[in-house]
């Protein structure tokens, strides 16, 4: 499957005026965009969206976006396998959009297929897979280990295609990936932010690269960490990082040992440059030969305490960053302040009245 052919009939650089009337607004103030709107013109195809940026792109970013659009339109044999993966499994940008002053104000992107929608109409974000089977069973039948692996194969396949082209995505998180419960395929959005080699380090809380220096741009090593984290959370049904690491260190049935080892290397290596490539993880997920890496890992953090009951909310344990970490831990939960003991107000007033009565009796006796 490739992107809707009608999407590519648009010129690679399209004016906002040429788009005609805009239709339904499906998202607002989301990340770097101020709005995402359906297009209504028949010449644009039924599944195209206009993504308007909060501020126009500078010349460097406009050129970066042009290169992404050109890659999607290219039919060069050298990049064809990666191109097919990215066009079929992501909302790859098809055109850059300019205003009357030739400023880049947005881009055109394909809408994710309807097969990724939930019964309520919205898209089914992949964070629903990052939950234990017991939680998923409340809403229906939980996925089997094989189905979780299928989703992870698709997710890592996208990452491997990007890495093959040396494209950095950076913003791997729950909300940017959708999954289809019929076949457990995955669709990735916000592809217009990809950059060659290095790019802006965009991430949500809890997704920071623990070995990245403050202000350091995202690179392929950053992507390897975040892809591994998203994969591990979906594969194990666990969100807490410390719990994820301990689950991988002692993988349960359904989590292949070779896959668990690679994920640990990608997540907890002392040196970010030694993180294995996404293509190695993809091969392991496909039951291929597991490439042995010599990766020195930091000691695992303390195992988080188990919840006290089914309704108890698990506390995020403090996580010791791998050796060499410069980033602060934004994902660990803050301990609750100790509760202060206090007397019931009624009991306090009763004691006061009793003391006053005793004093009155003592004065009367003394008189």
PEUR-V966850 format. One record per residue. N is the residue number from 0. RES is the residue in three letters. OMEGA is omega in whole degrees, -180 to 180 (999 if undefined). Layout:
BEGIN
N:RES:OMEGA, N:RES:OMEGA
END
This chain:
BEGIN
0:UNK:176, 1:UNK:179, 2:UNK:180, 3:UNK:-177, 4:UNK:-179, 5:UNK:180, 6:UNK:-174, 7:UNK:174, 8:UNK:176, 9:UNK:172, 10:UNK:-179, 11:UNK:172, 12:UNK:-173, 13:UNK:178, 14:UNK:178, 15:UNK:-180, 16:UNK:-178, 17:UNK:-179, 18:UNK:-179, 19:UNK:-177, 20:UNK:176, 21:UNK:-176, 22:UNK:-174, 23:UNK:176, 24:UNK:-175, 25:UNK:177, 26:UNK:177, 27:UNK:173, 28:UNK:-176, 29:UNK:-180, 30:UNK:-178, 31:UNK:-179, 32:UNK:177, 33:UNK:178, 34:UNK:172, 35:UNK:-170, 36:UNK:174, 37:UNK:172, 38:UNK:-176, 39:UNK:-177, 40:UNK:-176, 41:UNK:-176, 42:UNK:-177, 43:UNK:-177, 44:UNK:-173, 45:UNK:-170, 46:UNK:-179, 47:UNK:178, 48:UNK:172, 49:UNK:178, 50:UNK:-178, 51:UNK:180, 52:UNK:179, 53:UNK:174, 54:UNK:-179, 55:UNK:177, 56:UNK:173, 57:UNK:-175, 58:UNK:-179, 59:UNK:-180, 60:UNK:177, 61:UNK:178, 62:UNK:177, 63:UNK:180, 64:UNK:178, 65:UNK:180, 66:UNK:177, 67:UNK:179, 68:UNK:-179, 69:UNK:179, 70:UNK:179, 71:UNK:-178, 72:UNK:-176, 73:UNK:175, 74:UNK:-180, 75:UNK:-176, 76:UNK:-176, 77:UNK:-177, 78:UNK:-171, 79:UNK:-179, 80:UNK:179, 81:UNK:-180, 82:UNK:-180, 83:UNK:178, 84:UNK:-174, 85:UNK:179, 86:UNK:-177, 87:UNK:-173, 88:UNK:179, 89:UNK:173, 90:UNK:-175, 91:UNK:-177, 92:UNK:-177, 93:UNK:180, 94:UNK:172, 95:UNK:-176, 96:UNK:-179, 97:UNK:176, 98:UNK:-177, 99:UNK:180, 100:UNK:-180, 101:UNK:175, 102:UNK:-180, 103:UNK:-175, 104:UNK:180, 105:UNK:179, 106:UNK:175, 107:UNK:-180, 108:UNK:175, 109:UNK:174, 110:UNK:176, 111:UNK:-179, 112:UNK:-179, 113:UNK:180, 114:UNK:179, 115:UNK:178, 116:UNK:174, 117:UNK:180, 118:UNK:180, 119:UNK:177, 120:UNK:179, 121:UNK:180, 122:UNK:-176, 123:UNK:-177, 124:UNK:-172, 125:UNK:179, 126:UNK:178, 127:UNK:175, 128:UNK:-179, 129:UNK:179, 130:UNK:180, 131:UNK:-179, 132:UNK:-178, 133:UNK:179, 134:UNK:-179, 135:UNK:-179, 136:UNK:179, 137:UNK:-177, 138:UNK:-179, 139:UNK:-179, 140:UNK:180, 141:UNK:179, 142:UNK:174, 143:UNK:175, 144:UNK:179, 145:UNK:179, 146:UNK:176, 147:UNK:179, 148:UNK:178, 149:UNK:179, 150:UNK:-179, 151:UNK:176, 152:UNK:-179, 153:UNK:180, 154:UNK:-178, 155:UNK:175, 156:UNK:176, 157:UNK:-180, 158:UNK:-180, 159:UNK:178, 160:UNK:177, 161:UNK:-178, 162:UNK:178, 163:UNK:179, 164:UNK:-179, 165:UNK:178, 166:UNK:180, 167:UNK:-179, 168:UNK:174, 169:UNK:-167, 170:UNK:174, 171:UNK:178, 172:UNK:-176, 173:UNK:-169, 174:UNK:-175, 175:UNK:180, 176:UNK:177, 177:UNK:178, 178:UNK:-178, 179:UNK:-177, 180:UNK:180, 181:UNK:-178, 182:UNK:178, 183:UNK:169, 184:UNK:-175, 185:UNK:177, 186:UNK:-176, 187:UNK:180, 188:UNK:180, 189:UNK:-178, 190:UNK:-178, 191:UNK:177, 192:UNK:-179, 193:UNK:-180, 194:UNK:-179, 195:UNK:174, 196:UNK:177, 197:UNK:179, 198:UNK:179, 199:UNK:-179, 200:UNK:-178, 201:UNK:-180, 202:UNK:178, 203:UNK:176, 204:UNK:-179, 205:UNK:-179, 206:UNK:-179, 207:UNK:176, 208:UNK:-174, 209:UNK:-179, 210:UNK:-180, 211:UNK:176, 212:UNK:179, 213:UNK:178, 214:UNK:-179, 215:UNK:178, 216:UNK:175, 217:UNK:177, 218:UNK:-178, 219:UNK:178, 220:UNK:175, 221:UNK:-179, 222:UNK:-180, 223:UNK:179, 224:UNK:-175, 225:UNK:175, 226:UNK:179, 227:UNK:-179, 228:UNK:179, 229:UNK:179, 230:UNK:-178, 231:UNK:180, 232:UNK:179, 233:UNK:-178, 234:UNK:-176, 235:UNK:-176, 236:UNK:-176, 237:UNK:-178, 238:UNK:-178, 239:UNK:-173, 240:UNK:-180, 241:UNK:178, 242:UNK:177, 243:UNK:-178, 244:UNK:180, 245:UNK:176, 246:UNK:178, 247:UNK:180, 248:UNK:177, 249:UNK:-169, 250:UNK:177, 251:UNK:175, 252:UNK:-179, 253:UNK:175, 254:UNK:-177, 255:UNK:-177, 256:UNK:180, 257:UNK:177, 258:UNK:180, 259:UNK:180, 260:UNK:179, 261:UNK:179, 262:UNK:177, 263:UNK:178, 264:UNK:-178, 265:UNK:-175, 266:UNK:-166, 267:UNK:175, 268:UNK:176, 269:UNK:-178, 270:UNK:-177, 271:UNK:-180, 272:UNK:-178, 273:UNK:178, 274:UNK:180, 275:UNK:-180, 276:UNK:178, 277:UNK:179, 278:UNK:177, 279:UNK:177, 280:UNK:179, 281:UNK:179, 282:UNK:179, 283:UNK:179, 284:UNK:177, 285:UNK:179, 286:UNK:177, 287:UNK:178, 288:UNK:-179, 289:UNK:179, 290:UNK:180, 291:UNK:179, 292:UNK:173, 293:UNK:-176, 294:UNK:176, 295:UNK:-178, 296:UNK:171, 297:UNK:176, 298:UNK:179, 299:UNK:174, 300:UNK:177, 301:UNK:177, 302:UNK:180, 303:UNK:179, 304:UNK:178, 305:UNK:177, 306:UNK:-176, 307:UNK:179, 308:UNK:180, 309:UNK:-177, 310:UNK:-179, 311:UNK:178, 312:UNK:-180, 313:UNK:177, 314:UNK:173, 315:UNK:180, 316:UNK:175, 317:UNK:-174, 318:UNK:175, 319:UNK:-179, 320:UNK:174, 321:UNK:-180, 322:UNK:-180, 323:UNK:-178, 324:UNK:177, 325:UNK:-176, 326:UNK:176, 327:UNK:-178, 328:UNK:-180, 329:UNK:-176, 330:UNK:-178, 331:UNK:-179, 332:UNK:177, 333:UNK:180, 334:UNK:179, 335:UNK:178, 336:UNK:-180, 337:UNK:-180, 338:UNK:-179, 339:UNK:175, 340:UNK:179, 341:UNK:179, 342:UNK:173, 343:UNK:-178, 344:UNK:-179, 345:UNK:179, 346:UNK:180, 347:UNK:179, 348:UNK:179, 349:UNK:179, 350:UNK:179, 351:UNK:-180, 352:UNK:-180, 353:UNK:179, 354:UNK:179, 355:UNK:179, 356:UNK:178, 357:UNK:178, 358:UNK:180, 359:UNK:179, 360:UNK:-179, 361:UNK:178, 362:UNK:-179, 363:UNK:179, 364:UNK:-179, 365:UNK:179, 366:UNK:999
END
